[in-house]
Amino acid sequence: MDATIEDLSATGIGVVLNRLGARRFPVERVVGLSFRLQPETAPIVLRGVVRTRRSRGKSGLVKLGISFLNETSLPG
């Protein structure tokens, strides 16, 4: 599922997605993540836990706060 990265740190990520898609990700759900920091690089693949869910009012968007788990698969 496509989402927009809003915040990225060493411990977690904030992503924004539509309300319908966000239903699949309740708080405490373990999720798989894959994203590219630059188009020509291999994706970063890791797992995280949904910690927060915040509605964006009437926009139909939801922001998920996801903390990374220790197991990662970094390129290289």
VEXDO-933383 format. One record per residue: residue in one letter; x, y, z of N, C-alpha, C in turn; residue number from 1. Coordinates in Angstrom, 1 decimal, m for minus. Layout:
% VEXDO-933383
["a", [X, Y, Z], [X, Y, Z], [X, Y, Z], NUM]
...
% end
This chain:
% VEXDO-933383
["m", [0.8, m1.2, 0.0], [0.0, 0.0, 0.0], [0.9, 1.2, 0.0], 1]
["d", [0.6, 2.2, m0.8], [1.3, 3.4, m0.9], [0.9, 4.4, 0.3], 2]
["a", [1.9, 5.0, 0.8], [1.7, 6.0, 1.9], [2.8, 7.1, 1.7], 3]
["t", [2.5, 8.2, 2.3], [3.5, 9.3, 2.3], [4.3, 9.4, 3.6], 4]
["i", [5.6, 9.4, 3.5], [6.4, 9.5, 4.7], [6.4, 11.0, 5.1], 5]
["e", [6.0, 11.2, 6.4], [6.0, 12.5, 6.9], [7.1, 12.8, 7.9], 6]
["d", [7.5, 11.8, 8.7], [8.6, 11.9, 9.6], [9.4, 10.6, 9.6], 7]
["l", [10.7, 10.8, 9.7], [11.6, 9.6, 9.6], [12.7, 9.9, 10.6], 8]
["s", [12.9, 8.9, 11.5], [14.0, 9.0, 12.5], [14.7, 7.7, 12.6], 9]
["a", [15.7, 7.6, 13.5], [16.4, 6.3, 13.8], [15.5, 5.3, 14.5], 10]
["t", [14.4, 5.8, 15.1], [13.6, 4.9, 15.9], [12.2, 4.6, 15.3], 11]
["g", [11.8, 5.4, 14.3], [10.5, 5.2, 13.8], [10.2, 6.1, 12.6], 12]
["i", [8.9, 6.0, 12.2], [8.5, 6.7, 11.0], [7.0, 7.1, 11.2], 13]
["g", [6.7, 8.3, 10.6], [5.3, 8.7, 10.5], [4.8, 8.7, 9.1], 14]
["v", [3.8, 8.0, 8.8], [3.2, 7.8, 7.5], [1.8, 8.3, 7.4], 15]
["v", [1.4, 8.9, 6.3], [0.1, 9.3, 6.1], [m0.6, 8.5, 5.0], 16]
["l", [m1.8, 8.0, 5.2], [m2.5, 7.2, 4.2], [m4.0, 7.5, 4.3], 17]
["n", [m4.7, 7.0, 3.3], [m6.1, 7.3, 3.4], [m6.8, 6.5, 4.5], 18]
["r", [m7.9, 7.0, 4.9], [m8.7, 6.4, 6.1], [m9.0, 5.0, 5.8], 19]
["l", [m9.5, 4.6, 4.6], [m9.9, 3.3, 4.3], [m8.7, 2.3, 4.4], 20]
["g", [m7.5, 2.7, 3.9], [m6.4, 1.9, 4.0], [m5.8, 1.7, 5.4], 21]
["a", [m6.0, 2.8, 6.2], [m5.5, 2.8, 7.6], [m6.3, 1.9, 8.5], 22]
["r", [m7.5, 1.5, 8.1], [m8.2, 0.5, 8.9], [m7.5, m0.8, 9.1], 23]
["r", [m6.6, m1.1, 8.2], [m5.9, m2.4, 8.3], [m4.8, m2.3, 9.3], 24]
["f", [m4.5, m1.1, 9.9], [m3.4, m0.9, 10.7], [m3.7, m0.4, 12.1], 25]
["p", [m4.4, m1.2, 13.0], [m4.7, m0.7, 14.3], [m3.4, m0.6, 15.2], 26]
["v", [m3.6, 0.2, 16.3], [m2.5, 0.3, 17.2], [m2.0, m1.1, 17.7], 27]
["e", [m0.7, m1.3, 17.8], [m0.1, m2.5, 18.2], [0.1, m3.5, 17.1], 28]
["r", [m0.4, m3.3, 15.9], [m0.2, m4.2, 14.8], [1.2, m4.1, 14.3], 29]
["v", [1.8, m5.3, 14.1], [3.2, m5.4, 13.5], [3.0, m5.3, 12.0], 30]
["v", [3.8, m4.4, 11.4], [3.7, m4.1, 10.0], [5.1, m4.2, 9.3], 31]
["g", [5.0, m4.6, 8.0], [6.2, m4.6, 7.2], [6.3, m3.3, 6.4], 32]
["l", [7.5, m2.8, 6.3], [7.8, m1.5, 5.6], [8.9, m1.7, 4.6], 33]
["s", [8.7, m1.0, 3.5], [9.7, m1.0, 2.4], [9.7, 0.4, 1.8], 34]
["f", [10.8, 1.0, 1.7], [10.9, 2.3, 1.1], [12.3, 2.6, 0.6], 35]
["r", [12.4, 3.5, m0.4], [13.6, 3.9, m1.0], [13.9, 5.4, m0.6], 36]
["l", [15.1, 5.6, m0.2], [15.5, 7.0, 0.2], [15.9, 7.8, m1.1], 37]
["q", [16.4, 7.0, m2.1], [16.7, 7.6, m3.4], [16.2, 6.6, m4.5], 38]
["p", [15.8, 7.1, m5.6], [15.2, 6.2, m6.6], [16.2, 5.1, m7.1], 39]
["e", [17.5, 5.4, m7.2], [18.5, 4.5, m7.7], [19.0, 3.5, m6.7], 40]
["t", [18.5, 3.6, m5.5], [19.1, 2.7, m4.4], [18.1, 1.5, m4.1], 41]
["a", [18.7, 0.5, m3.5], [17.8, m0.6, m3.1], [16.9, m0.2, m2.0], 42]
["p", [15.7, m0.8, m1.9], [14.8, m0.4, m0.8], [15.3, m0.8, 0.6], 43]
["i", [14.9, m0.1, 1.6], [15.1, m0.5, 3.0], [13.9, m1.2, 3.4], 44]
["v", [14.1, m2.4, 3.9], [13.0, m3.3, 4.3], [13.1, m3.6, 5.8], 45]
["l", [12.0, m3.3, 6.5], [12.1, m3.6, 8.0], [10.7, m3.8, 8.5], 46]
["r", [10.6, m4.0, 9.8], [9.3, m4.2, 10.5], [9.1, m3.2, 11.6], 47]
["g", [7.9, m2.9, 11.9], [7.6, m1.9, 12.9], [6.3, m2.2, 13.6], 48]
["v", [6.0, m1.5, 14.6], [4.7, m1.6, 15.4], [4.0, m0.3, 15.3], 49]
["v", [2.7, m0.3, 15.0], [1.9, 0.9, 15.0], [1.7, 1.3, 16.4], 50]
["r", [2.1, 2.6, 16.7], [2.0, 3.1, 18.1], [0.9, 4.1, 18.3], 51]
["t", [0.7, 4.9, 17.2], [m0.3, 6.0, 17.3], [m1.1, 6.0, 16.0], 52]
["r", [m2.3, 6.5, 16.0], [m3.2, 6.8, 14.9], [m3.8, 8.1, 15.1], 53]
["r", [m3.7, 9.0, 14.2], [m4.3, 10.3, 14.3], [m5.0, 10.7, 13.0], 54]
["s", [m6.3, 11.0, 13.2], [m7.1, 11.4, 12.0], [m6.7, 12.8, 11.6], 55]
["r", [m6.7, 13.1, 10.3], [m6.5, 14.4, 9.8], [m7.8, 15.2, 9.5], 56]
["g", [m8.7, 15.1, 10.4], [m9.9, 15.8, 10.3], [m10.8, 15.3, 9.2], 57]
["k", [m11.3, 16.2, 8.4], [m12.2, 15.9, 7.3], [m11.5, 15.6, 6.0], 58]
["s", [m10.1, 15.5, 6.0], [m9.4, 15.3, 4.8], [m9.4, 13.8, 4.3], 59]
["g", [m9.9, 12.9, 5.2], [m9.9, 11.5, 4.8], [m8.6, 10.8, 4.9], 60]
["l", [m7.6, 11.5, 5.6], [m6.3, 10.9, 5.8], [m6.0, 10.6, 7.3], 61]
["v", [m5.2, 9.7, 7.5], [m4.8, 9.2, 8.9], [m3.3, 9.2, 8.9], 62]
["k", [m2.7, 9.7, 10.0], [m1.2, 9.5, 10.3], [m1.0, 8.4, 11.3], 63]
["l", [m0.1, 7.5, 10.9], [0.3, 6.4, 11.7], [1.7, 6.7, 12.2], 64]
["g", [1.9, 6.5, 13.5], [3.3, 6.6, 14.1], [3.7, 5.2, 14.3], 65]
["i", [4.8, 4.8, 13.7], [5.3, 3.4, 13.7], [6.7, 3.4, 14.3], 66]
["s", [6.9, 2.6, 15.3], [8.3, 2.4, 15.8], [8.9, 1.2, 15.2], 67]
["f", [10.2, 1.3, 14.9], [10.9, 0.2, 14.2], [11.2, m0.9, 15.2], 68]
["l", [11.1, m2.1, 14.8], [11.6, m3.3, 15.5], [13.1, m3.5, 15.2], 69]
["n", [13.8, m4.3, 15.9], [15.3, m4.4, 15.8], [15.7, m5.1, 14.5], 70]
["e", [14.9, m6.0, 14.0], [15.3, m6.8, 12.8], [15.1, m5.9, 11.5], 71]
["t", [16.2, m5.8, 10.8], [16.2, m5.0, 9.6], [16.9, m5.7, 8.5], 72]
["s", [16.6, m5.3, 7.3], [17.3, m5.8, 6.1], [17.7, m4.6, 5.3], 73]
["l", [18.9, m4.1, 5.6], [19.4, m3.0, 4.9], [20.1, m3.4, 3.6], 74]
["p", [20.1, m2.5, 2.6], [20.8, m2.9, 1.3], [22.3, m2.9, 1.5], 75]
["g", [22.9, m3.7, 0.7], [24.4, m3.8, 0.8], [24.8, m5.0, 1.5], 76]
% end
